[in-house]
Amino acid sequence: MKYTDEQLNSAVKNNIFTDEQVKSFREYIQGSNNQATKLQKVLYYGGGLIIISAMTWLMKKNWDIFGPAAITFFSAIYFVAFLFSGYIVFFKKKLEIPGGLLLSIPIAVTPLFVFSLLQVFNFWPQEWDYNDYYIWIKGKWVIIELVTILVAISIFIKTKFPFHVFLIAGTLWWLSMDIVPIIYEQTKLTWTERAIISDLFGLLMISIGYLVDIKSKKDYSFWLYLFGLIILTSGLSVFYNDNIFKFIILGIINVLLIFFSIFINRNVFLVFGTIGLTEFMSRLSWEFFEDSAFFPVALTVIGVLLIVSGIFLQKNKKKIDEYITNRFPDFILKLRPKNDF
């Protein structure tokens, strides 16, 4: 049933609704009308990601013909234009997704602007290419990453748009690699030295994501968890190659990731824990059944066990949640995020 403005005004005059109730109702309807459909979201994100890609890792070397000063000018125009248009769409038009994506572009263009600006002042060699930023690990890139994070956090504080966390987390990932030469004060590093820094950064990102998860009602933590786990697990993978004891420790860590995923209700930890546990069990099978016809059988058994475990967790999720709620003390339950994403 549809209602006209005249009917609502009449309801107010007859003391059926108050002015505040009708005002709140109209704001709710307006907000509902502004909700994007799935098709609109695909178009919004598709357009936004194309622009972001064009200004980041797909930036062609042909742009070098303009020179660093011209690229600095062009990137500044991009920054200001999309910052202004994003502000209008997000805050004035109240369209969160397209506005938030438009405001993502100034964040994405910041590395190009900083790179070109510093090239104007001969901060790094003129033969350095912008695409190298996404390929090679160099300590000087840290300046780009710190400025990008500062811009991203400033915009995120104003918008609270979840996709901006993806850009922050991604930049932190680059930072975790580029800061290694600075910490060790050398360019040639061992894999162990790189892994130590990766693990520390991974744990830091996961910790930040966890704190945000507890405090926030929106899902701002997923990208922090995802990039943190990528950094952490890639670092951990270096340590078990020469020591079976370290390898067992790695297996225990993956089991803990699975239990942690159940506790905070985050599948991303379950995915990484399962992948790590699969690697662990496959390695053990190889040790016991090397050059044996039973090696494929052992892997099959592992796969079946993982599938059965997944079915068990899916069937008993509610019982597991109730068990945690009933058996764990209150101070532990307070550490559990209440969001169900």
Secondary structure by P-SEA (a helix, b strand, c coil): ccccaaaaaaaaaaccccaaaaaaaaaaaaaaaacccaaaaaaaaaaaaaaaaaaccccccccccccaaaaaaaaaaaaaaaaaaaaaaaccccccaaaaaaaaaaaaaaaaaaaaaaaaacccccccccccccccccccaaaaaaaaaaaaaaaaaacccaaaaaaaaaaaaaaaaaacccccccccccaaaaaaaaaaaaaaaaaaaaaaaacccccccaaaaaaaaaaaaaaaaacccccaaaaaaaaaaaaaaaaaaaaaccaaaaaaaaaaaaaaaaaaaaaacccccaaaaaaaaaaaaaaaaaaaaaacaaaaaaaaaacccaaaaaacccccc
